Each structure stands twice: as C-alpha cells, then as structure tokens.
Amino acid sequence: MRARMTLSIIVASLLATAVPAAASKRPTGPTHSQISAAVARVKRSRNLWATVNICNTKRHPDVVGIRGQMPALGFSSALSMQVELRYWSDAEKRYKALANTKHTLALGAERNGLRQGGISFQFTPHAGTLAGTVRFEWRLHSRAIGHVVRHTSADHPDADQADPAHFSAGKCTIS
C-alpha cells in the first residue's frame, strides 16, 4: 500500500512538472489581433509606396524603373513585392496592364525597418506613357497575412538607385 502511495506521488509530481514544460515549448508568435493591427498600421503608413525612379535618362535611355518600399510588421515576416508595368491607353483614357511585365521580388524576412526593391524595363523609343503597380505582401510561415496595392506616385526622394539621384515620379514618358 505504501508503495502504491509513493508511486502515485511520483507520477503526480512528474505530471505536475511535465505540463508546464510542455506548455512552455509551444511556438510563440503574434496573435491574430496583433497581426491584424500590424497589417492595418503598415497599410496606412507613409513609408509604403511605389514610384518611378528611372525615366529615360542619358545613363538609362528608353528605360523605366519601378521601385517600392514597404515597412516590416514588428515581428518576423517575409516581405515581397509584385511589380507590374501599365501603359496609358488614349482610346480608353486609362492605364492598362502591359503584357509580360509582372515580376515578383522577394525582399527577405524582416522584423523591423523598411525594405526597398525594384526592377527596370527596357523599351524601344516612342513606347508612350508608362506607370507601375506594386502589390506588397507579408507572409508568416509561408501563409499570406496581408497585402496592399499601390500605384506609382511622385515625391519619394528616398527611393534608392534613382536616376538622377532623388528622382521620383508617378509616370514616365518614353518618346
């Protein structure tokens, strides 16, 4: 009888110490509400933008460059951008997607700060008026947790690799 009580005490003691140890090994990460709040915050951020950073310059003739910047969420997540070029249709009085110009850029995993990425497109002279659309996406454990689309706009002088330096426009005309 005494052996059974001792065995019961040992088993109870082991269970008591095993439960907290198992609970502490659960993966930690942001909660659903933390994810929602972080994504909502970056969608409104002035640091989330797309711009034309190169437009038919002496160093880059007949080239248009599209660049974007996106903030991290405050917890580790994978950042990517999908860049697509658009052309102005005089007949339809609107920008339309330009075939074969959609490219995805993986910017890596980031916890804090800002990441930029971009791509340049070469054209023949007289290509017309071009602009860009960038779809920004944040992923957590390979699952998309947020995205937002921005059209190119001006006034982003901190765009890296601009030609000339600090150039930022909403559109580019290659005449």
Beta strands, then each sheet from edge to edge (+ up, - down):
strand 1: 49-55
strand 2: 63-71
strand 3: 77-89
strand 4: 94-97
strand 5: 103-110
strand 6: 114-122
strand 7: 128-140
strand 8: 143-151
strand 9: 172-174
sheet 1: 1+ 2- 6+
sheet 2: 4+ 3- 5+
sheet 3: 4+ 3- 7+ 8-
sheet 4: 4+ 3- 7+ 9-
end
